[in-house]
Amino acid sequence: MQLVVLLALVLAGPNLPGVTCEFPTTTCVGEQPANQSRSEWEGAVPRPPESPPLMPDTFALDSIALSGELGPGMRVVGEIESWGPDGLDALVPLASLPAACQATLDETPEWLRPQLASAFRRLGDSSAIFYAGLIRTTPQRCRDEVAFTVATMGPEVLRHPIFNYELLYENARWIYLLDDSLPYVELVERTGSDGNYTTARYRVLDGADTVWVELPRDIYYYYVVHPTTSDEIPRFDDYVYNKHWREYFFCQADSGFPRLGDYIKQAQVVWFRHRQVEPVGRPFDPADNALDVIGNWVTRTNVSGASGNRPIHPNVIAHEHNGNCGEIQDLWTAACRTCLMPTVNCSDPCEDHVWNEFWDGYWLPLASDPSTHIADSGVAYEEAHGGSKRISGVFNWRGDGYWWSVTGHFSNACSLYVRVLDALGRPMDGCRVLVYSEGWYGGLSVCTAGGTDGQGAVPFELGDLRNFYLQVQTPLGTWPDANNSVKVVSISQTGAVYFSTLYMSWAMNAPRPTPQPWRPSPDRSIWAYASARVAVELDYGFAVIRGAGTGDPDDSIRFYHYYSDPHPGGTVDYFVLDSADYGDYAAGGRFGALLSGDDAASPAFDFVHPDTWSPSPYYVVFSSEDKFHESRWVNLSLKLFGIIGVGEKRDIGLLPRKAGATVIREPLAVNAEGGSRIYDSQGRLVQSVATGQSSVAPDLSPGTYFVMNQSADGPVRRVVLVR
């Protein structure tokens, strides 16, 4: 009788789709074949310039160093005043956060700091201060998990009335509570080059040997810690019985159903490192591995096909005991994360099927149909593995909303590279590119999607012998329009690589200078050096998140939440402007630039100041004004040097920023033990001062001079002599 009931998983609900997420459909309105070569596709955006060599024979005058987030639409401006008393100034510095947020960031590991700072900025000051305080008051052992969740949940979720902030600590607290109850896993604290972190190590059976596997840092935080399985707002309220799913799954069960904690405690290893297909209705056995236990628990908890509402929150699914592959997928992910095993939702919406993957050095499939499948690539029902489907595209769904293609795990595959440019050929970041193909139920259905990076690019891995169509959602509009798509690939071929550049009909409102020639000057003795090291770039995208599943009271709560995907390095725009062009630029008009770089990779550049004695300043601008969402964690530097002319060459040291000049009207006087030397504005030695002399060089012309103590580490004093 038990077996008959469990088989209803496959047979019930014939009129309901397998997946619980609602994916868009489209109609094709044209064709634009993805037939570019790689060089043509890569050439759609200018390559970043090479960094010029440093100029020798100089002495340092002044410097500015800034570090922090250069967010979308932002700029940093350094002002150069030739020999003015301020030398350099950060006219427009990097944006600052409230003091409470900065204090929290200072205590945050370096690896998490860019994402958390960006989350604070996007939250707005009041919400950011609240969550910064929440992180700082969290018990120390849970603080990194709470900080990570705040950084990656998305401000749209954290600010929503349905979200209960108490879930953040509850989610982390139960990770540590359950650690001692699971014999196959243990939490460990590690120190990396960019800060401390927590991770997990677990046992697997490899042949006759039991071996320990330690999770990489990001695998632990994204796929064990993160409380979102796919498209649900994590909840901690009456709707989910006022319990987090870690507690609900492990400690509670309805009458007549198994409690996960009773059986998972018996498992000694995560899995046996070979393919397993276990029958439905089998008894629990103390010799079962942890994945086998969870698969058995899933099918004994979800005992019939979907009917009525379609919940997406794990507690509700477990309590209602019915569902198709969409509900089963959420049970698997929540149960595995409850038991501290890294798991992700794996989706093939175009063919109306979803399942899971777990991590053991790489991603491996999991499913219940209702048999338990472990490391069985046939779970996708793909023709290549004896099934009846020809897969169009499969993606894994990270809890923060990021999708990435994994079609090659289950099917023969091809690659499609897409770049999105505006009407003027400028890359558009943060655009959502949707890929469609012929759907399981007819029409065109989405098979995957991805967000463009700072170069406007996004890659996909897709199935073979399929047609593919594109639609692009940008901050300026949808291409070709909200209801239609354009065909780019016909009958895809295994191993083929397709390239497509899509030009939108809109132009971004972003500054782009025209070249401005340098003006000659009879005395160019100032050299400026600027650099922008982009340590981390955060690419952004978005996905739909929901308050509840179809048919439930909060089903109407649906909105986009944005994720950040960090990667090392990145690009930034820069330009060097004179006063007139800076005025035009600041006013939003057309302007010229003496130097400029577009999407330059961590640029470093130098130039000789064209008008050394001009009273008008020059400006160095680092800009992110052509980005919709992308953010950079940057280290900016602007240095000012004098160029040594004829005479003795000597580096006279770095003057502190904002070091004012001493203005004197009497003959230049010095009094230093060991003697001093006086240099003119071009670095020429004009006078040596013997020990004990107090007044020298009465015939010096008015101007700026540097006086340096001749001891090895003597101070440098800048003076302006007037008559």
N, C-alpha and C positions, 0 to 999 in steps of 0.2 A: 504493500500500500504506500509506504514511504517513497519507493522508487517511482510509482505512478504519479504521485504529487509533484515530485521534483522534475519529472519530465515535462510538466506543464510549463517550465521555463522556456522550452522551445516551441511548444504548441499553442500556448495561450496568446491572446491579444493580436490576432492576425491583422487587424485593421490599424494597429498602432505601429509607428516606426520604431526601429531599434534605439536610435539616439534620442536623448532628452534635450540636447541643445538645438536651437532653431537657427539653421544656416540659410543664407539668402539664395535666391535663384535669379536668373537673368535671361535675356534674349540677345542673340548675336545680331549686330547691325552692320558688320563690315569685316574686312580681313586685312591684316597688316603682318605679313609673314616675318617671323623672327629669324631672318637669314643673314644678319650681320656676321662678319668675322670677329674674332676676339679683339684684334687690333682696332677695328672700326668702333666696336663697342667701348673699349677702354679709352679711345681717343675722343669720345663724346664730351669729356670733361678735361680741361687743361691739367697737365701733370704739375705737381708742386715744384717750385724752383729749387735749385741746389743752394746750400748755404755758402756765401762768399768767404774767402779766407780773411783772417784778422789782419788789420793794418799794424805793422811794427812801428817801433820808435815813437811811442807816445807816453804821456804821463797822465794819470787819472785825476779827474777834477770832481766829479759828482756821480751819484748813482741812485737808482730807485729799484727796489725789488718788491714784487707783489705776488701773492699766491692765493688761490681760491677758485670759486666757480665762475666761469664766464658763460652765463646762461643765454638762451635764445633771445635775440633782439637786443643784446647788451653790447657795450663797447667800453674799452679802457683807453684813456687819452693821456699821454705824457707830453708835457710842455717843455720845450728847450729854449732857454734864454741865454744866448751866447756866453757872456761873461757877467751877467747880472748877479746880484748877491744871492739869488736862490738857485741859479744854475738850472736845475731840473725840478719839475713839480708834477705830481699826479693830479692833473686837472680833473679827470673823471676816473676815480679809482674803481676797483672791483666792488660790487655790491656787498654790503655787510648784513649779517643776521643779528637778531636780538641777542643780547648778552647771555641770556639763559640757554639759547640754542648753541652759541659758540662754546659755552662752558661744557655742554654735553658733547659736542664734537671733539673738544680737546681731550676728552676721556675715551673717545671711540677709537677702536683699532684703525690704523691707516687704511687698510683694505676696504673698509666699509664707509669711510668718511665722505667720499664724493657722492655716493648714492643717498646717504642720510642728509647731507647738506642740501642736495637738490630737492629731496622730499620736504625739508623744512621750508625752502623757498617757495615751493608750489603750494604748500599748505596755507600760507599766509601767516602773519606774525602771531595772532592770538592762538590759532590751532597749533602752530609750531612750538610756541612756548609751552602749551599744555603737554604735548607729547614729549618734548625735551625733558620736562619735569618728571613725567611718568617714567622715562628711561632711567633717569638718575636716581629715582627712589625705588626702582626694582631691585630685589636682592641680587647680590653680585653674581652668583652662579647662573642666573637666568638673564642677565642684562644684555649679553650679546645676542641671544635669540630674540628678545623683545626689540632691541635696536634694529636688527635685521628685518624683522617683520614690519616695523614702522617705515623703514627705508624702501621696502619693496611691495607693500600692500597697495599703494596708490592713494594719493590725497583724496581722490573722489570717493573712495570707500571710507577712509578714516574720518571724513567730515560728515558722512551720511547719517541721518537720524537712526536708521535701522541698525547701525553698527554699534556694538557695546565694547568700549575700550577695555573692559575687564577681561575680554577674551585673550588679549595679548599676553598677559601674565599667566592666565589659566593654561593656555596652549604650551607655554614654556615650562611651567611648573610640572605638568604631567609627563613631560619628556623625562625629567629627572626622577619623578616618582616611580615610573615604570622601568627605568634602567635596572634597578636591583632585582626586578622580578623576571628578567629575561636572561636565561643562562647563555645564550649564543651571542650576546652583544654587550658591549660596554662603551660608555662615553669616556673620551679622553680629552685633555687640554693640551694644546700645542702652541708653540711660539714660531711664527713665520717671520720672514724678512720684513713684512709689512704689518706686523702686529699679531697679537694673540687671537686664538680662535678655539672653538670646540668642534669635535667631530666624533664619529663612532667607528668602532672596529668590530667586525663580527666573524664568526667561524663558518666555514663551508667545508664540506667533505669533497676532496679532490682525489678520486680513486680510493685508495686505502688510507690516505693521509688527511688529517684535519689541519687546515691552514687558516690563519687570520688575514682578513682583508680590511684595510683602513680606507675610509671614504675620503676623497679629496674634499677640501673645505666647502666649495660651492655645492657639491652634491649633497652634503649633509644639510646645509641651510635651505636650499631650494626644495629638496625632495624628501626630507624628513621633518624639518622644522615648519615649513610654510603651511599655514592652516587652510589654504584654498586648494581644492582639487582641480577645478576648471573654471566654471562660469558662475559660481555661487558667491554671494556676499557671505563671508563667515559670520555665523550668528551665535549669540549666547543669550537667549531669551526664551519665552514660553514656547515659541514655535518649535524649538529644538529641545524642549523639555528642560531648559536651564542647565544644560550640561554640554561641555565640549565633547566632540566625538571621541577623543582619546579616553576620557573617563567612561562615556556611555558604552563604547564597544567593549572595553576591557572589563568593566565591573557590573554591567547590567544586561539583562536579557528578558524578553517576555516569557511568560509561562509556556513551557513545552519547547523552547528554543535554546540552543547552546549559548553559553557565555564565553566569549573569546578568551578571556583571561584564564579560565579553567584548563584550557588545552594548550595554549601557546607556551605556558610555563614548562611543559614537558619537552619541548623541542630543544635539541642540543646544537643543531647547525641550521643555517638558513636554507641551504639546499644541497643537493648531491652532485651538482655540476654535470648533469646530463639531462636530456629531454625526458620529461615525465608526462604521461596522460593517465590520470587516475579516474576511476569510475565514480559516478554520482551515487550517493547513498552509502558509501563505505563507512565503516566505523572509525572513530578516532583511535589512533594507535600511539603509544608512547614513543615508538621509534620513528614517527613521522618527522620530516623536516618542517621548518617554520612556514615555508610557502605552501606546502601540502596541507598543513593545518588550516591556514587562512582560506585556501581554496575550498576546503571541505566546509568550513564555517560559513562562507559566502553562500554556497548552494543550499545549506540547511537553514539559512536566515531568509534568503530570497526564494520562496518556494513556488511562485507562480509567475506567469507572464504579466506584463503591464496591463493595468486596468484603471479606469478613472483618471485621477490626477497623475502627474508625472513629477514627483519630487526630485530635487537636485541636492538636498542637504542630507549628508550620510545618516544622521540620527533618524530622520523621518523615513528614509528608505528602509533602514533596518527595522523600524517599528511597523511599517505597513506590509512588509514581507512580500511585495510583488514588484516586478520590473523586468524590462528587457535588458539588452546589453548596456544601455546608457546607465541605468541604475546599478547594474552589476559592476560596471567600471568604477563608479564612485565608491562602492563598498570596498573593492580591492584596494584602491589608493588610500582611503582613510584607514583601513585595517592594517595595511603594511606600515604606514607611517606611525600608527599607534604602537606598533611593535618594533619601531625604530629601524625599518628597512626602507631604503630609498626607492620610491615608486612614482610613476607618472602616468597620466591619462594619454592614451594613444588613439587617434581618431582617423577614420576614413568616412567622412560624412557623405561624399558623393555616392558611395555604395551602401550607405546606411548601416555602418557597423563600427563599433568601437571596442577597445580592449585596453590592456595595460602593458607597461614594460617596467622591469626592475633592473637595478644596476649592480653588476659584478665585474668591474673593469670596463664594461661596455653595457649597452642596453639590450635586454633579452625579454621576449614576450611572455605575458601572463594572460590567462582568460579562463572563464567558466562558461560552458555552453550546453548543458550544465557540467560536463566532465571538467576536471581541473587540468589545465594545460600549462606546463612550465617549460620555458625555453623551446616552445613549439612554434615555428614560423608559419605553420598551417592555420593559425588562429584567424588570419585575415581572409581565409577561403579563396585565396588567389590561385589562378590556373596553374602557375608555376609550381605550386605545392599540392596539386591534385584537387583544388577547389573549383568553383563555378564562376568566379568573378575575375575580371581583368581590372586591377586596381588603377585608379587615376592618380591618387595622391594620398599620402599618409603623413600626419604630423603629430608631434608630441606637444602637450599643452602644459607649460610651466604655470605655477599657481599665480604669478603676477600678470599673466595674460600673454606672455611671449610664446609664439609657435615656431617650431623648426621642423623641417622635412626629414622624414625617416623612411621614405618609400622603399629605398634599397634594402631595408631589413626584411622585406616581405615580397618583393617583386623585382623583375627586370626593370631598370630605370634609365631615364635620361636626365639631363640637366637643363634648366632654363634660367638665364641671367637677365634680369630686367633693370633698366635704368630709367628714372623719371626726371625729365627736365622741364623747366618752364618755357614760355614762348621765346625767350631770349637765350635759351640753351644753358640756363643755370640749374644746378642740381637741386632737387626738392627733397628735403629730409622729412621723416615722420609721416610719409604718405602710406596708406594701407593698400597694398596691391592684392586683389582677390583673383585667384585662378579658378576658372570654371571648366567643367567638362560635362558630357552627357550623363545625366543622373540615373540612378537605379529605377526611379519611378517616372522617367521621362523628363523632357526639358533639359535645361542647363542648370547644374547645381554646383555650389562652391566645393572645391576639393582641398584647397589650402589657401593660406593668406600669409603675408609678411609685411613688415615695415621697412621703408627705405632708410638707409644710413645717411651720413653726412655727404656722401657722393651721389645720393639719389639712387643707390643700387640695392637690390635684394636678390638672393639666389633661391632657387627651388630645385628639389629632386622630385621628379614626376614619373608616372608609370609609362610603359611602352604601348604602342599601337593605340593611342588615344589622341583625340583632338583637344586643344586647350585654348581658352578664351580669357582675356584680361579685362578687368575693370579697376580703376584707380580712384581711391577716395583721398582727396587732398584738402588742406585747410581752405583752399580757394574754390573748391567745387569738385564734382565727380566726373571722371572721364570714362567713356564718352558721355554718359549721363547716368542717373541713379538707377535706371531700369535695364540698361543694355551693356553689352560687352563687345569686344573686338577679337576675332580669331587670330591667333599668332602661330599656332603649330597644328599641322595636319598629319595624322597618323605618325605619332612619335616613334622613334627607333631606339632600340636598346643601345646605350652607350653614347648616343648623340648628344651634342652640346649646342644649345640654341641661345642666341643673343638678341635682345630686343631693346631698342631705345624709344621711349614714348615721349613725344613733345605735347605738353599741355597747351591749351589755348589761352592761358593766363600768364601774366608776368608778375613776378614777386616785386614788392615794393622794398627793394634793398639797395644800398649805396654801391655804385660801381663807378670809379673815377676814370677819367681820360688821362693819358700821359701828359705830364707837364714838364717842359725842359728846365734844366737847372739854369739859373742866372749866374753869369760870371761875377767874381769878386776879386779884387786885387790882393786880398789877404785872407785866405781860407785856412785858418789854423785850428779849427775845432773839428774833432772827429766824434761821431756818435755811433754807438753800437747797440743794437736792440735784439732781443731774442724772446721767443715764446715757446717754452717747452710744454707740450700738451702731454701730461702724465697719464690721464685717463679721459676717454671720450664716452659719453653716455648717449647711445642711440635710443630713441623713443619710438614706441608704437602704441597701439590701443586695441582693446577687444571689449566685447559686450560683457557686462556682469549683471546678474539678476538677483532680486530679493527672494524669489522662490520659484518653484517649477510650474509648469503649465497646469492651470486649474486650481492653484492654491491662492489664498487671499492676497499675497504680496507679489503675485505674478506680474503685476503692472509696473513694478519697480525695475527698470532696465536703463542702463546708461553705459557710456564708455568709461573705462578706467585705463590710465596710461602706465606702461611699464618703462623701466630704464634698463638697458642692456649694456653693461660696462665692458670696455676692452682697452688695452693699453695703447698709448699713442693717439694721434689725431691731427686735425688740421685747423687752421685759423686764417682769417683774412687780415691783411695789414696794409696801411698806407702812410706815407710821409707827406705832410701838407704844409704850405706856407700859411700865413695869417689870413690872407684873402680867401684862399680855397677852404680853409678850416671854417671860416664864417659861412660860406655857402653850404658846406657839408652839414654843419650843425643846424642850419635852417632847413635842411631837407632838399636843397636845390642841387643843380649840377655842379660838379667840381672837378678839378684836376689834381693829380698827385705826382710828386717828384719821384716817388718809388711806390710800388704796390705789389701785392701778392694775393692771389685768389685761391682759397683752400690749400694754403701752403702747409706742408707737414712739418710741425715744430720749427718754424722759420727762425733763422738768425741772419741778420743783414746789417750792413754798416754804410755810412755815407759821411762825406766831408760837408760840414755846415757851409752852405753857399754864401751866406752874408754874415761873416763873423761879427762885424761891428754894427749890424742892423739892430735898431731897438725893437723890431717886431719879432715875436717868437715864432718857432716852428713846432710842429706837432707830429707825434708818432701815435697812430691809432691801431689798436688791435680790436677786431670787430667780429661779432657773431650775429650781426644784424640780418644776415641772409638765411638764418635758420628759424624754422617754425618751432621745433621742439628740442633739437640736439643741444647738449650742454657739454662743456669741457672743463676739466680740472687742470688749471694752468699755473705755471711758474713763469712770471713775466719779469724781464730785466731790461733796464735802459741805463746805459752808462755814457758818460761824457768824458772825453779825453782832449788834452792839448797835444798838438803835433810838434814834436821837437824839430827845430830848425837847425841853423848852423851853430857851432859852438859845442861845448861839452854836453853830452847827452846823459841825463840822469832821471830815473823814475822817482818822482817826489812823493809818491804815496797817494792813497785814496782819501780824499777829504770827506768828512761825514756829510750825509744829506742835510740840506738846509743850513750848512755852515756859512754864516754871514761873513762878509769881508769887513775888516777894520779900516775905517776911513781916517786918514791922518793928513794934517796940513803942514807939519814940520818935516825936516829931513828924516828920511826913513831910519828908525832907530831899532837896534836889536841888542840883546844882551843874553848870550847863551853860553853856558859852559861847554867848552870844546869847539866853539866857533859856529858860524852859520854861513849859509850860502843864499844868495838872492837870485831868483830866476825871473825872466820877463814872461810875458803872456805866451810866447812861442816856445818856452822851455829853454831859452838860451841863458847860460850862466852870465850874469852881468857884474857880480861882485862877490868876493869872498871876504868874510868878516872874521877877523882874528878874535881869539878868546879875550873877553873883557871889554872889547870895543862897544860903545853904547850909541854912537851916532856916526853914520857913514853915508856915503854917496849923496852929498847935497845937490849934485848936479843931475840926478835922475829926472827924466821927464815924467809928467803926470801919467798915470795909468795903473794897471793891475800888476801886482808882483806876488811872488811866492817866496816865503822865507822859511828855510828848513834848517833845523838843528843838524849839525854834522854827525852826531852820534847815530848809531845804526838804526835805532828805533825812535829817533827824535820826532817831535810833532811838526806839522806843516801849518803855517799861518798864511792866510790870503789877506792882502792889504790893497787898498786903493789909495794911491798917492795923488793929492790935489794941491794946487797952488792958490 
